[in-house]
Amino acid sequence: MTGTAQLTKETVRASGRWLALAALVLAVLLVAVDATVLGLATPYLSEDLRPSGTQLLWIGDVYSFVIAGLLISMGSLGDRIGRKKLLLTGAVAFGAVSVLNAYATSPEMMIVARALLGVAGATLMPSTLALIRNIFHDPRERSIAVGIWGAAASAGAAVGPVVGGFLLEHFWWGSVFLINLPVMAVLVVIGIKLLPESRNPNPGPWDLLSVGLSLIGMVSVVYAVKETAVHGIAAGSSAAAVVGIGALVWFVRRQLTLPSPLLDVRLFHNRGFSGAVLADLLTILGLSGLVFFLSQFLQLVQGRSPLEAGLIELPAAIGAVGAGLLAGLLARRWSVRGTVSFGLGAVGLALAACTLLTKDTGVLALGLALFIGGLGAGLAFTVTADVILSSVPKEQAGAASAVSETAYELGAALGIALLGSIVTGVYRGFTVPEDVPAGAADAARDSLGGAAEAAHALPQEQAAALLTSARDAFADGFHVAGAVGSVVLFATAIAAWFLLRGQRLESSPDHA
């Protein structure tokens, strides 16, 4: 009996599929939390490890870069060796590498540890969505399951700061990584008992050259974008762009010639599929960039505690969870394109609200903006994930899931890299008070955390003047990044309206 047929028989009679979904949600929630939990810890990490501004950006986004580069390969690997096997192996590795992150002793070690965590994370994400596609055959049940999954993925970005804030109030910054260990232990125990195994019964060989091309292409292109945004066009970033684009072109051409490709690129000929992937990517770009830099704004500009900052960001999680659970129903009763465009517009509105934030902005206004952003992300991300997942046969569920997850992680990476580069670029141009020593001035221009650290060694009057100037510059950069992000999201909402025209969610059960 083939793997797919056996799985269908099992899942039709399985009463524990919703408990199996709980295990999958644990995995996606943890990976999503890990993408943003570092935002609140950044000031503490900066004080302890003293990274440069560039190193700090790499610490923040290398995790998502590596995941984005490996997701397609790992999704295809799960189709071949078994999605349950890949998920549980990745869970064990994720927990082990979390310890390395928690006890990093230098910026370089931290960057390497975050990269390794990305490798482990890449094994988790595509497996979760692919298993949902194979466990839930009724489209309405699957929409609910994807809604719960999407709510966890969207809300994880906002829950991260709350969890991080609580831990940072009581422990050191490394504790934000050690929370992974008990969660992963529960995931492995539940997963062994409840998750069914599934794989493509006729997968073909795993093409290692395609794996390398995918990784090199993704990482090189995103690196080039980040470096160009911060430092302008330079030889290094231009070379990375050429290498990355060349690798991706080669990757696409190779997939068209392979009998069993890592990714069936012909899927992108479908206008609805391509539109869903684009909306997926830019939804998370807006939400992750907003949460990552708002965490620093609340602490370093408004002077709030980590826990207080995390709680202020909680409405984003509430909005994402509620919208994710209702997204499938709204998309069927209204329309796919209407739901996705509305969601993208809501995220754009939240980013536009960032242009109005000041040192004195109150909790109510912050919470409302974040709730609107989370609501929009939950709607758009959940519906696009359902569109992507239901547009392919079950045998290709891993590859299609990897496309959705690649969009998610690439969006998270670009949100931090692009919006962060804008914030950093504006910030570095601020005017340091004349009487501040050159060494302190250089440290202050490197990052806002560096300015806070430099101020400790200065007389009170100089320190106050330096911090005021640095905080104003960071706020200016945050405003510019919010404006740019909102324009991108509003434009994407309009594009999604046309690209997703006629797209509908499935309404009848599929059969093996």
Beta strands, then each sheet from edge to edge (+ up, - down):
end
